[in-house]
Amino acid sequence: MKAYAPEHIRNVALVSHQGAGKTTLAEAILFKTGAIGRMGSVDEGTSNLDYHQSEIEHKTSIFTAIGSCEHESTKFNLVDTPGFEDFRGEAIAAMSVVESAMVAVRADGGVEVGTEAVWKLVGDHQLPAILVVTKMDKEHADFDAAYSQIRERLSGKAIPVQLPIGEGENFRGLVDVALGKAFLYDAQGNATEAEIPEDMRDAYEVAREELFNAAAEHDDALVEKFLEEGELTYEEITQGIRIGVRDRSFFPVCAVSTMHGGVGMRPLLHCIKEYLPASNVRPEIKALNG
């Protein structure tokens, strides 16, 4: 068995309202990284994580399951938790043993009651978190609506690190805000660099300024540089985001579809590796009230 230094391990709890797609998301990550050779399906009862007979019959997660994979010499331990309220204790237990969380919000439904409940748990445990807008390929997908609800109902400190190109059946790529580049995906999930669409320029500029300001917030020298030059290097942005995520002053928002080879999966893997804390960086554990 390969040994990993603590700084090369990410322990992440996957939480959401029921049906937001977090188990499928975990499955897609395992498949994309080569940890499994076939991507299972919750609806078809072939998921690698919803393996218990009760989960197969009911087509929903009932127990916590752990999937492990490797990306760029970093080990990811993904702790997939049930979204159904009756099994919320599984999510509470999972958050006690991880250093971060990934919260799934469906593009065709936005923030739901269960989303708010698990977000409160993330805050109670003081966990750094990434918000992932899932199901971008669905018929009524609306990233802007889902993002507005995230800002209004979860945190005003949520900022997109990616902007989707298209929605629903037209979801075909992403604009990486930090890189300032667009990527279009083929049916196998392979990305090709492209120009940022003209009709997205204004949205990109708004997101870029907000992201750069958040990245520079913890370093006076970076603030001054950004104000004077209007630019930061990619390394400076990454470091600033990493610091902001780990002290919970910033929550990155990503957009993905697990269908058609997985649009946005590689950028999400990058966010997990670069922004979420390692296993040797554990926030102070405090007793919960009540």
Solvent accessible surface area in square Angstrom, and as a share of the most:
residue,aa,sasa,rsa
1,M,235,1.05
2,K,120,0.51
3,A,96,0.74
4,Y,50,0.19
5,A,42,0.33
6,P,68,0.43
7,E,84,0.38
8,H,84,0.37
9,I,33,0.17
10,R,20,0.07
11,N,26,0.13
12,V,0,0.00
13,A,0,0.00
14,L,1,0.00
15,V,0,0.00
16,S,1,0.00
17,H,50,0.22
18,Q,69,0.31
19,G,42,0.41
20,A,1,0.01
21,G,16,0.15
22,K,12,0.05
23,T,10,0.06
24,T,40,0.23
25,L,1,0.00
26,A,0,0.00
27,E,2,0.01
28,A,5,0.04
29,I,0,0.00
30,L,7,0.03
31,F,89,0.37
32,K,38,0.16
33,T,30,0.17
34,G,61,0.59
35,A,50,0.39
36,I,34,0.17
37,G,78,0.75
38,R,138,0.50
39,M,58,0.26
40,G,6,0.06
41,S,34,0.22
42,V,28,0.16
43,D,102,0.53
44,E,133,0.60
45,G,18,0.18
46,T,55,0.32
47,S,9,0.06
48,N,59,0.31
49,L,9,0.04
50,D,6,0.03
51,Y,136,0.52
52,H,76,0.34
53,Q,107,0.47
54,S,36,0.23
55,E,2,0.01
56,I,56,0.29
57,E,113,0.50
58,H,121,0.54
59,K,104,0.44
60,T,27,0.15
61,S,7,0.04
62,I,24,0.12
63,F,84,0.35
64,T,41,0.24
65,A,9,0.07
66,I,116,0.59
67,G,6,0.06
68,S,51,0.33
69,C,10,0.06
70,E,65,0.29
71,H,18,0.08
72,E,109,0.49
73,S,71,0.46
74,T,2,0.01
75,K,53,0.22
76,F,0,0.00
77,N,29,0.15
78,L,0,0.00
79,V,10,0.06
80,D,1,0.01
81,T,0,0.00
82,P,1,0.01
83,G,5,0.05
84,F,80,0.33
85,E,126,0.57
86,D,111,0.58
87,F,66,0.28
88,R,37,0.14
89,G,47,0.45
90,E,59,0.26
91,A,0,0.00
92,I,69,0.35
93,A,62,0.48
94,A,5,0.04
95,M,0,0.00
96,S,55,0.35
97,V,102,0.59
98,V,1,0.00
99,E,11,0.05
100,S,0,0.00
101,A,0,0.00
102,M,2,0.01
103,V,0,0.00
104,A,2,0.01
105,V,1,0.01
106,R,55,0.20
107,A,4,0.03
108,D,44,0.23
109,G,39,0.38
110,G,3,0.03
111,V,5,0.03
112,E,45,0.20
113,V,114,0.66
114,G,6,0.05
115,T,1,0.01
116,E,63,0.28
117,A,34,0.26
118,V,1,0.00
119,W,27,0.09
120,K,133,0.56
121,L,22,0.11
122,V,0,0.00
123,G,20,0.20
124,D,51,0.27
125,H,31,0.14
126,Q,84,0.37
127,L,0,0.00
128,P,4,0.03
129,A,0,0.00
130,I,0,0.00
131,L,0,0.00
132,V,0,0.00
133,V,0,0.00
134,T,4,0.02
135,K,47,0.20
136,M,0,0.00
137,D,30,0.15
138,K,83,0.35
139,E,149,0.67
140,H,135,0.60
141,A,10,0.08
142,D,60,0.31
143,F,5,0.02
144,D,101,0.52
145,A,44,0.34
146,A,1,0.01
147,Y,37,0.14
148,S,50,0.33
149,Q,54,0.24
150,I,0,0.00
151,R,80,0.29
152,E,137,0.62
153,R,103,0.38
154,L,21,0.10
155,S,14,0.09
156,G,45,0.44
157,K,97,0.41
158,A,0,0.00
159,I,13,0.07
160,P,5,0.03
161,V,7,0.04
162,Q,5,0.02
163,L,18,0.09
164,P,15,0.10
165,I,3,0.02
166,G,26,0.25
167,E,66,0.29
168,G,6,0.06
169,E,166,0.74
170,N,96,0.49
171,F,18,0.08
172,R,119,0.43
173,G,0,0.00
174,L,4,0.02
175,V,0,0.00
176,D,27,0.14
177,V,0,0.00
178,A,13,0.10
179,L,72,0.36
180,G,26,0.25
181,K,80,0.34
182,A,0,0.00
183,F,48,0.20
184,L,65,0.32
185,Y,27,0.10
186,D,67,0.35
187,A,70,0.54
188,Q,121,0.54
189,G,4,0.04
190,N,89,0.46
191,A,55,0.43
192,T,95,0.55
193,E,100,0.45
194,A,34,0.27
195,E,144,0.65
196,I,8,0.04
197,P,31,0.20
198,E,143,0.64
199,D,130,0.68
200,M,27,0.12
201,R,87,0.32
202,D,117,0.61
203,A,53,0.41
204,Y,17,0.06
205,E,80,0.36
206,V,104,0.60
207,A,5,0.04
208,R,37,0.13
209,E,100,0.45
210,E,54,0.24
211,L,0,0.00
212,F,7,0.03
213,N,70,0.36
214,A,13,0.10
215,A,1,0.01
216,A,2,0.02
217,E,106,0.47
218,H,75,0.33
219,D,61,0.32
220,D,122,0.63
221,A,69,0.54
222,L,23,0.11
223,V,53,0.30
224,E,102,0.46
225,K,53,0.22
226,F,18,0.08
227,L,135,0.67
228,E,127,0.57
229,E,112,0.50
230,G,28,0.27
231,E,93,0.42
232,L,13,0.06
233,T,63,0.37
234,Y,67,0.25
235,E,124,0.56
236,E,46,0.21
237,I,2,0.01
238,T,11,0.07
239,Q,81,0.36
240,G,3,0.03
241,I,1,0.00
242,R,53,0.19
243,I,72,0.36
244,G,0,0.00
245,V,0,0.00
246,R,76,0.28
247,D,77,0.40
248,R,43,0.16
249,S,32,0.20
250,F,3,0.01
251,F,2,0.01
252,P,0,0.00
253,V,0,0.00
254,C,0,0.00
255,A,0,0.00
256,V,0,0.00
257,S,2,0.01
258,T,23,0.13
259,M,97,0.43
260,H,124,0.56
261,G,33,0.32
262,G,3,0.03
263,V,8,0.05
264,G,0,0.00
265,M,1,0.00
266,R,114,0.42
267,P,27,0.17
268,L,0,0.00
269,L,0,0.00
270,H,51,0.23
271,C,4,0.03
272,I,0,0.00
273,K,39,0.16
274,E,32,0.14
275,Y,6,0.02
276,L,0,0.00
277,P,2,0.01
278,A,6,0.05
279,S,30,0.19
280,N,90,0.46
281,V,65,0.37
282,R,81,0.30
283,P,36,0.22
284,E,133,0.60
285,I,127,0.64
286,K,132,0.56
287,A,103,0.80
288,L,83,0.41
289,N,157,0.80
290,G,129,1.24
